[in-house]
């Protein structure tokens, strides 16, 4: 899920910092998160949300899934 070139999560085959502001805002709205702030703020907020979703999903999946 992570690429060395970007510290951010990859969604839709692109790291979040390569997304357009409108795309970031749409994803934040889907997650009922605030869409205020600079692009950097939006990227960080969405990155944190996606990481916590991935963590929750991985905790719900059994360890036998490799």
N, CA, C and O atoms as a CHARMM CRD file, in Angstrom:
* protein
*
  264
    1    1 UNK  N      0.80800  -1.21000   0.00000 PROA 1      0.00000
    2    1 UNK  CA     0.00000   0.00000   0.00000 PROA 1      0.00000
    3    1 UNK  C      0.84300   1.26300   0.00000 PROA 1      0.00000
    4    1 UNK  O      0.36000   2.32700  -0.38700 PROA 1      0.00000
    5    2 UNK  N      2.08000   1.16500   0.42300 PROA 2      0.00000
    6    2 UNK  CA     2.90400   2.36600   0.54200 PROA 2      0.00000
    7    2 UNK  C      4.04600   2.32700  -0.44100 PROA 2      0.00000
    8    2 UNK  O      4.62000   1.26900  -0.69800 PROA 2      0.00000
    9    3 UNK  N      4.37600   3.47400  -0.98900 PROA 3      0.00000
   10    3 UNK  CA     5.48200   3.59200  -1.92200 PROA 3      0.00000
   11    3 UNK  C      6.53600   4.50600  -1.31100 PROA 3      0.00000
   12    3 UNK  O      6.20100   5.43100  -0.57100 PROA 3      0.00000
   13    4 UNK  N      7.80100   4.25600  -1.61400 PROA 4      0.00000
   14    4 UNK  CA     8.87900   5.03600  -1.01600 PROA 4      0.00000
   15    4 UNK  C      8.86800   6.50000  -1.47100 PROA 4      0.00000
   16    4 UNK  O      9.29800   7.37900  -0.72400 PROA 4      0.00000
   17    5 UNK  N      8.38400   6.77000  -2.68100 PROA 5      0.00000
   18    5 UNK  CA     8.44600   8.12200  -3.21600 PROA 5      0.00000
   19    5 UNK  C      7.52300   9.08600  -2.46800 PROA 5      0.00000
   20    5 UNK  O      7.75800  10.29500  -2.47400 PROA 5      0.00000
   21    6 UNK  N      6.49600   8.57200  -1.83900 PROA 6      0.00000
   22    6 UNK  CA     5.55900   9.42100  -1.11300 PROA 6      0.00000
   23    6 UNK  C      5.30200   8.82600   0.26500 PROA 6      0.00000
   24    6 UNK  O      5.14200   7.61400   0.40800 PROA 6      0.00000
   25    7 UNK  N      5.26400   9.68900   1.27900 PROA 7      0.00000
   26    7 UNK  CA     4.98000   9.18300   2.63400 PROA 7      0.00000
   27    7 UNK  C      3.49600   8.88900   2.84500 PROA 7      0.00000
   28    7 UNK  O      3.10700   8.39100   3.90200 PROA 7      0.00000
   29    8 UNK  N      2.66500   9.19400   1.84600 PROA 8      0.00000
   30    8 UNK  CA     1.22100   9.06800   2.01400 PROA 8      0.00000
   31    8 UNK  C      0.67100   7.78200   1.42500 PROA 8      0.00000
   32    8 UNK  O      1.29900   7.13000   0.59000 PROA 8      0.00000
   33    9 UNK  N     -0.52400   7.44000   1.89000 PROA 9      0.00000
   34    9 UNK  CA    -1.23700   6.25200   1.43000 PROA 9      0.00000
   35    9 UNK  C     -1.52600   6.37400  -0.06700 PROA 9      0.00000
   36    9 UNK  O     -1.76800   7.46700  -0.57800 PROA 9      0.00000
   37   10 UNK  N     -1.49500   5.22700  -0.76300 PROA 10     0.00000
   38   10 UNK  CA    -1.84900   5.17500  -2.18000 PROA 10     0.00000
   39   10 UNK  C     -3.32400   4.80900  -2.28100 PROA 10     0.00000
   40   10 UNK  O     -3.73800   3.75600  -1.79700 PROA 10     0.00000
   41   11 UNK  N     -4.11000   5.66600  -2.90300 PROA 11     0.00000
   42   11 UNK  CA    -5.51800   5.37200  -3.17800 PROA 11     0.00000
   43   11 UNK  C     -5.72000   5.60900  -4.66400 PROA 11     0.00000
   44   11 UNK  O     -5.28400   6.63300  -5.18900 PROA 11     0.00000
   45   12 UNK  N     -6.36800   4.68500  -5.34800 PROA 12     0.00000
   46   12 UNK  CA    -6.58100   4.85900  -6.77700 PROA 12     0.00000
   47   12 UNK  C     -5.27200   4.95100  -7.55100 PROA 12     0.00000
   48   12 UNK  O     -5.16600   5.72000  -8.50600 PROA 12     0.00000
   49   13 UNK  N     -4.28000   4.17300  -7.14300 PROA 13     0.00000
   50   13 UNK  CA    -2.96600   4.10900  -7.80000 PROA 13     0.00000
   51   13 UNK  C     -2.15100   5.39000  -7.71600 PROA 13     0.00000
   52   13 UNK  O     -1.15700   5.53800  -8.42800 PROA 13     0.00000
   53   14 UNK  N     -2.56100   6.33100  -6.84600 PROA 14     0.00000
   54   14 UNK  CA    -1.79100   7.57200  -6.67300 PROA 14     0.00000
   55   14 UNK  C     -1.66200   7.89200  -5.20300 PROA 14     0.00000
   56   14 UNK  O     -2.61000   7.71700  -4.43700 PROA 14     0.00000
   57   15 UNK  N     -0.47200   8.36900  -4.79600 PROA 15     0.00000
   58   15 UNK  CA    -0.35200   8.84500  -3.40800 PROA 15     0.00000
   59   15 UNK  C     -1.26200  10.06400  -3.21600 PROA 15     0.00000
   60   15 UNK  O     -1.49500  10.83000  -4.15200 PROA 15     0.00000
   61   16 UNK  N     -1.76400  10.22800  -2.01300 PROA 16     0.00000
   62   16 UNK  CA    -2.72500  11.30800  -1.75400 PROA 16     0.00000
   63   16 UNK  C     -2.16800  12.68600  -2.08300 PROA 16     0.00000
   64   16 UNK  O     -2.92700  13.57500  -2.46900 PROA 16     0.00000
   65   17 UNK  N     -0.85800  12.88600  -1.93900 PROA 17     0.00000
   66   17 UNK  CA    -0.31200  14.21700  -2.20800 PROA 17     0.00000
   67   17 UNK  C     -0.29900  14.55600  -3.69800 PROA 17     0.00000
   68   17 UNK  O      0.01800  15.68600  -4.07000 PROA 17     0.00000
   69   18 UNK  N     -0.64500  13.57600  -4.56500 PROA 18     0.00000
   70   18 UNK  CA    -0.74200  13.85200  -5.99700 PROA 18     0.00000
   71   18 UNK  C     -2.19400  14.09500  -6.42000 PROA 18     0.00000
   72   18 UNK  O     -2.45900  14.37700  -7.58900 PROA 18     0.00000
   73   19 UNK  N     -3.11800  13.98900  -5.49200 PROA 19     0.00000
   74   19 UNK  CA    -4.51800  14.21100  -5.79400 PROA 19     0.00000
   75   19 UNK  C     -4.81000  15.69800  -5.92800 PROA 19     0.00000
   76   19 UNK  O     -4.08400  16.53500  -5.39000 PROA 19     0.00000
   77   20 UNK  N     -5.88800  16.02300  -6.65700 PROA 20     0.00000
   78   20 UNK  CA    -6.35800  17.40500  -6.74500 PROA 20     0.00000
   79   20 UNK  C     -7.16200  17.70800  -5.48400 PROA 20     0.00000
   80   20 UNK  O     -7.71300  16.81100  -4.84700 PROA 20     0.00000
   81   21 UNK  N     -7.21500  18.99300  -5.14200 PROA 21     0.00000
   82   21 UNK  CA    -7.94600  19.41700  -3.94600 PROA 21     0.00000
   83   21 UNK  C     -9.40700  18.96900  -4.01300 PROA 21     0.00000
   84   21 UNK  O     -9.96400  18.53200  -3.00600 PROA 21     0.00000
   85   22 UNK  N    -10.02700  19.07300  -5.17900 PROA 22     0.00000
   86   22 UNK  CA   -11.43700  18.66100  -5.29600 PROA 22     0.00000
   87   22 UNK  C    -11.60500  17.17400  -5.00500 PROA 22     0.00000
   88   22 UNK  O    -12.59100  16.76600  -4.39100 PROA 22     0.00000
   89   23 UNK  N    -10.64200  16.36200  -5.44800 PROA 23     0.00000
   90   23 UNK  CA   -10.70200  14.91900  -5.18400 PROA 23     0.00000
   91   23 UNK  C    -10.54100  14.64200  -3.69000 PROA 23     0.00000
   92   23 UNK  O    -11.25200  13.81400  -3.12000 PROA 23     0.00000
   93   24 UNK  N     -9.60400  15.34000  -3.07200 PROA 24     0.00000
   94   24 UNK  CA    -9.37800  15.17700  -1.63000 PROA 24     0.00000
   95   24 UNK  C    -10.65000  15.53700  -0.85800 PROA 24     0.00000
   96   24 UNK  O    -11.06400  14.81500   0.05000 PROA 24     0.00000
   97   25 UNK  N    -11.25800  16.65600  -1.23200 PROA 25     0.00000
   98   25 UNK  CA   -12.47200  17.09700  -0.53300 PROA 25     0.00000
   99   25 UNK  C    -13.60200  16.09000  -0.68900 PROA 25     0.00000
  100   25 UNK  O    -14.34700  15.84800   0.26100 PROA 25     0.00000
  101   26 UNK  N    -13.74000  15.49700  -1.87400 PROA 26     0.00000
  102   26 UNK  CA   -14.78700  14.49100  -2.07800 PROA 26     0.00000
  103   26 UNK  C    -14.58600  13.30000  -1.15300 PROA 26     0.00000
  104   26 UNK  O    -15.53600  12.82500  -0.52900 PROA 26     0.00000
  105   27 UNK  N    -13.35400  12.81800  -1.06300 PROA 27     0.00000
  106   27 UNK  CA   -13.06700  11.67100  -0.19100 PROA 27     0.00000
  107   27 UNK  C    -13.29300  12.02800   1.27300 PROA 27     0.00000
  108   27 UNK  O    -13.80700  11.21000   2.03700 PROA 27     0.00000
  109   28 UNK  N    -12.91500  13.24100   1.67100 PROA 28     0.00000
  110   28 UNK  CA   -13.13300  13.67400   3.05100 PROA 28     0.00000
  111   28 UNK  C    -14.62800  13.75600   3.35800 PROA 28     0.00000
  112   28 UNK  O    -15.06500  13.36200   4.44000 PROA 28     0.00000
  113   29 UNK  N    -15.41200  14.26800   2.40600 PROA 29     0.00000
  114   29 UNK  CA   -16.86500  14.35000   2.60900 PROA 29     0.00000
  115   29 UNK  C    -17.46700  12.96600   2.79700 PROA 29     0.00000
  116   29 UNK  O    -18.33800  12.77400   3.64500 PROA 29     0.00000
  117   30 UNK  N    -17.00000  11.98800   1.99500 PROA 30     0.00000
  118   30 UNK  CA   -17.50700  10.61500   2.12600 PROA 30     0.00000
  119   30 UNK  C    -17.29400  10.09200   3.54000 PROA 30     0.00000
  120   30 UNK  O    -18.09100   9.30900   4.05700 PROA 30     0.00000
  121   31 UNK  N    -16.20300  10.54100   4.15400 PROA 31     0.00000
  122   31 UNK  CA   -15.86600  10.07700   5.50000 PROA 31     0.00000
  123   31 UNK  C    -16.38700  11.02000   6.58200 PROA 31     0.00000
  124   31 UNK  O    -16.07400  10.86100   7.76200 PROA 31     0.00000
  125   32 UNK  N    -17.19300  12.01400   6.15900 PROA 32     0.00000
  126   32 UNK  CA   -17.78600  12.98800   7.08400 PROA 32     0.00000
  127   32 UNK  C    -16.71100  13.74500   7.86000 PROA 32     0.00000
  128   32 UNK  O    -16.87100  14.02400   9.04900 PROA 32     0.00000
  129   33 UNK  N    -15.60900  14.07700   7.17200 PROA 33     0.00000
  130   33 UNK  CA   -14.53200  14.86100   7.78100 PROA 33     0.00000
  131   33 UNK  C    -14.55100  16.26500   7.20400 PROA 33     0.00000
  132   33 UNK  O    -15.07500  16.48100   6.11100 PROA 33     0.00000
  133   34 UNK  N    -13.98300  17.22000   7.93000 PROA 34     0.00000
  134   34 UNK  CA   -13.97900  18.60400   7.47100 PROA 34     0.00000
  135   34 UNK  C    -13.11400  18.76600   6.21900 PROA 34     0.00000
  136   34 UNK  O    -12.07600  18.12200   6.06900 PROA 34     0.00000
  137   35 UNK  N    -13.57000  19.64000   5.33200 PROA 35     0.00000
  138   35 UNK  CA   -12.85700  19.87300   4.07600 PROA 35     0.00000
  139   35 UNK  C    -12.16300  21.23100   4.09200 PROA 35     0.00000
  140   35 UNK  O    -11.78100  21.74700   3.04200 PROA 35     0.00000
  141   36 UNK  N    -12.00100  21.80400   5.27000 PROA 36     0.00000
  142   36 UNK  CA   -11.34500  23.10500   5.37900 PROA 36     0.00000
  143   36 UNK  C     -9.83800  22.95100   5.46400 PROA 36     0.00000
  144   36 UNK  O     -9.31800  21.93300   5.92200 PROA 36     0.00000
  145   37 UNK  N     -9.15000  23.99300   5.01000 PROA 37     0.00000
  146   37 UNK  CA    -7.69900  24.02700   5.15500 PROA 37     0.00000
  147   37 UNK  C     -6.98500  23.98400   3.81700 PROA 37     0.00000
  148   37 UNK  O     -7.60700  23.87200   2.76100 PROA 37     0.00000
  149   38 UNK  N     -5.67500  24.07700   3.88600 PROA 38     0.00000
  150   38 UNK  CA    -4.83500  24.01300   2.70200 PROA 38     0.00000
  151   38 UNK  C     -4.72900  22.57700   2.21800 PROA 38     0.00000
  152   38 UNK  O     -5.07100  21.64200   2.94200 PROA 38     0.00000
  153   39 UNK  N     -4.25600  22.40600   0.99400 PROA 39     0.00000
  154   39 UNK  CA    -4.12700  21.06700   0.42300 PROA 39     0.00000
  155   39 UNK  C     -3.34800  20.14400   1.35600 PROA 39     0.00000
  156   39 UNK  O     -3.71800  18.98700   1.55300 PROA 39     0.00000
  157   40 UNK  N     -2.26900  20.67000   1.92600 PROA 40     0.00000
  158   40 UNK  CA    -1.44900  19.85700   2.83400 PROA 40     0.00000
  159   40 UNK  C     -2.27500  19.33200   4.00600 PROA 40     0.00000
  160   40 UNK  O     -2.12000  18.18300   4.42100 PROA 40     0.00000
  161   41 UNK  N     -3.16300  20.19300   4.54100 PROA 41     0.00000
  162   41 UNK  CA    -4.02900  19.77900   5.65100 PROA 41     0.00000
  163   41 UNK  C     -4.99400  18.67800   5.19900 PROA 41     0.00000
  164   41 UNK  O     -5.22600  17.70400   5.91500 PROA 41     0.00000
  165   42 UNK  N     -5.54600  18.85300   4.00600 PROA 42     0.00000
  166   42 UNK  CA    -6.49800  17.86400   3.47700 PROA 42     0.00000
  167   42 UNK  C     -5.81300  16.52100   3.27400 PROA 42     0.00000
  168   42 UNK  O     -6.36400  15.47200   3.60700 PROA 42     0.00000
  169   43 UNK  N     -4.60300  16.56700   2.72200 PROA 43     0.00000
  170   43 UNK  CA    -3.84300  15.33400   2.48000 PROA 43     0.00000
  171   43 UNK  C     -3.58100  14.61900   3.80000 PROA 43     0.00000
  172   43 UNK  O     -3.81000  13.41500   3.91500 PROA 43     0.00000
  173   44 UNK  N     -3.10200  15.36000   4.79300 PROA 44     0.00000
  174   44 UNK  CA    -2.79700  14.74100   6.09400 PROA 44     0.00000
  175   44 UNK  C     -4.04200  14.17000   6.74500 PROA 44     0.00000
  176   44 UNK  O     -4.00200  13.07300   7.30200 PROA 44     0.00000
  177   45 UNK  N     -5.15700  14.90800   6.68100 PROA 45     0.00000
  178   45 UNK  CA    -6.40000  14.45700   7.31100 PROA 45     0.00000
  179   45 UNK  C     -6.90200  13.18000   6.64900 PROA 45     0.00000
  180   45 UNK  O     -7.29800  12.23500   7.33200 PROA 45     0.00000
  181   46 UNK  N     -6.88400  13.15400   5.32400 PROA 46     0.00000
  182   46 UNK  CA    -7.35600  11.96900   4.60700 PROA 46     0.00000
  183   46 UNK  C     -6.41400  10.79400   4.81700 PROA 46     0.00000
  184   46 UNK  O     -6.85600   9.65400   4.96200 PROA 46     0.00000
  185   47 UNK  N     -5.12100  11.07200   4.83400 PROA 47     0.00000
  186   47 UNK  CA    -4.12600  10.02200   5.07100 PROA 47     0.00000
  187   47 UNK  C     -4.37600   9.35000   6.41800 PROA 47     0.00000
  188   47 UNK  O     -4.37300   8.12300   6.51500 PROA 47     0.00000
  189   48 UNK  N     -4.59300  10.15800   7.45900 PROA 48     0.00000
  190   48 UNK  CA    -4.84900   9.60200   8.79000 PROA 48     0.00000
  191   48 UNK  C     -6.12400   8.75900   8.79500 PROA 48     0.00000
  192   48 UNK  O     -6.16900   7.68800   9.39900 PROA 48     0.00000
  193   49 UNK  N     -7.15500   9.25600   8.11500 PROA 49     0.00000
  194   49 UNK  CA    -8.43100   8.53300   8.07700 PROA 49     0.00000
  195   49 UNK  C     -8.26900   7.18500   7.37900 PROA 49     0.00000
  196   49 UNK  O     -8.76900   6.16700   7.85800 PROA 49     0.00000
  197   50 UNK  N     -7.56900   7.18300   6.24200 PROA 50     0.00000
  198   50 UNK  CA    -7.39100   5.94400   5.49200 PROA 50     0.00000
  199   50 UNK  C     -6.54700   4.95300   6.28100 PROA 50     0.00000
  200   50 UNK  O     -6.84800   3.76000   6.31400 PROA 50     0.00000
  201   51 UNK  N     -5.48700   5.45200   6.91800 PROA 51     0.00000
  202   51 UNK  CA    -4.64100   4.56200   7.72900 PROA 51     0.00000
  203   51 UNK  C     -5.43200   3.93100   8.86200 PROA 51     0.00000
  204   51 UNK  O     -5.27500   2.74000   9.13100 PROA 51     0.00000
  205   52 UNK  N     -6.28300   4.70700   9.53300 PROA 52     0.00000
  206   52 UNK  CA    -7.05300   4.12800  10.63300 PROA 52     0.00000
  207   52 UNK  C     -8.07500   3.12600  10.10900 PROA 52     0.00000
  208   52 UNK  O     -8.35900   2.13100  10.77600 PROA 52     0.00000
  209   53 UNK  N     -8.64200   3.37800   8.90300 PROA 53     0.00000
  210   53 UNK  CA    -9.55300   2.39600   8.29800 PROA 53     0.00000
  211   53 UNK  C     -8.81400   1.09700   7.99800 PROA 53     0.00000
  212   53 UNK  O     -9.31900   0.00600   8.26500 PROA 53     0.00000
  213   54 UNK  N     -7.61000   1.22600   7.43800 PROA 54     0.00000
  214   54 UNK  CA    -6.82500   0.03200   7.11900 PROA 54     0.00000
  215   54 UNK  C     -6.48400  -0.74700   8.38700 PROA 54     0.00000
  216   54 UNK  O     -6.53100  -1.97700   8.39600 PROA 54     0.00000
  217   55 UNK  N     -6.14100  -0.02900   9.45200 PROA 55     0.00000
  218   55 UNK  CA    -5.83900  -0.68600  10.72700 PROA 55     0.00000
  219   55 UNK  C     -7.05900  -1.42200  11.26100 PROA 55     0.00000
  220   55 UNK  O     -6.96400  -2.57100  11.69300 PROA 55     0.00000
  221   56 UNK  N     -8.20300  -0.75400  11.22700 PROA 56     0.00000
  222   56 UNK  CA    -9.42900  -1.39300  11.71800 PROA 56     0.00000
  223   56 UNK  C     -9.76000  -2.62900  10.89500 PROA 56     0.00000
  224   56 UNK  O    -10.13600  -3.66400  11.44600 PROA 56     0.00000
  225   57 UNK  N     -9.62000  -2.52400   9.57800 PROA 57     0.00000
  226   57 UNK  CA    -9.91600  -3.66600   8.71200 PROA 57     0.00000
  227   57 UNK  C     -8.96600  -4.81500   8.96800 PROA 57     0.00000
  228   57 UNK  O     -9.37900  -5.97400   8.98100 PROA 57     0.00000
  229   58 UNK  N     -7.69400  -4.50400   9.17300 PROA 58     0.00000
  230   58 UNK  CA    -6.71800  -5.57600   9.40100 PROA 58     0.00000
  231   58 UNK  C     -6.94500  -6.24900  10.74300 PROA 58     0.00000
  232   58 UNK  O     -6.64400  -7.43100  10.90800 PROA 58     0.00000
  233   59 UNK  N     -7.48000  -5.49200  11.71300 PROA 59     0.00000
  234   59 UNK  CA    -7.76700  -6.09900  13.00600 PROA 59     0.00000
  235   59 UNK  C     -8.99300  -6.99600  12.92800 PROA 59     0.00000
  236   59 UNK  O     -9.12700  -7.94100  13.70500 PROA 59     0.00000
  237   60 UNK  N     -9.88900  -6.70000  11.98800 PROA 60     0.00000
  238   60 UNK  CA   -11.09500  -7.50900  11.83700 PROA 60     0.00000
  239   60 UNK  C    -10.86400  -8.79400  11.04600 PROA 60     0.00000
  240   60 UNK  O    -11.68300  -9.71300  11.08800 PROA 60     0.00000
  241   61 UNK  N     -9.75200  -8.85200  10.32900 PROA 61     0.00000
  242   61 UNK  CA    -9.43500 -10.01900   9.50400 PROA 61     0.00000
  243   61 UNK  C     -8.56100 -10.95000  10.33800 PROA 61     0.00000
  244   61 UNK  O     -7.69100 -10.49500  11.08000 PROA 61     0.00000
  245   62 UNK  N     -8.79600 -12.25100  10.21400 PROA 62     0.00000
  246   62 UNK  CA    -7.99500 -13.18100  11.00100 PROA 62     0.00000
  247   62 UNK  C     -6.56100 -13.25000  10.49900 PROA 62     0.00000
  248   62 UNK  O     -6.28300 -12.86700   9.36300 PROA 62     0.00000
  249   63 UNK  N     -5.65700 -13.73000  11.32500 PROA 63     0.00000
  250   63 UNK  CA    -4.23600 -13.80900  10.98000 PROA 63     0.00000
  251   63 UNK  C     -3.95400 -14.86000   9.91600 PROA 63     0.00000
  252   63 UNK  O     -2.84300 -14.90600   9.38700 PROA 63     0.00000
  253   64 UNK  N     -4.91200 -15.69200   9.59100 PROA 64     0.00000
  254   64 UNK  CA    -4.71100 -16.74600   8.60400 PROA 64     0.00000
  255   64 UNK  C     -4.82100 -16.25000   7.16800 PROA 64     0.00000
  256   64 UNK  O     -4.72700 -17.04100   6.22900 PROA 64     0.00000
  257   65 UNK  N     -5.02000 -14.94700   6.99000 PROA 65     0.00000
  258   65 UNK  CA    -5.33500 -14.43600   5.64900 PROA 65     0.00000
  259   65 UNK  C     -4.12300 -14.16700   4.77000 PROA 65     0.00000
  260   65 UNK  O     -4.29400 -13.62100   3.68100 PROA 65     0.00000
  261   66 UNK  N     -2.88200 -14.52600   5.19000 PROA 66     0.00000
  262   66 UNK  CA    -1.76300 -14.27100   4.29700 PROA 66     0.00000
  263   66 UNK  C     -1.86000 -15.25700   3.22400 PROA 66     0.00000
  264   66 UNK  O     -1.02600 -15.26800   2.31900 PROA 66     0.00000
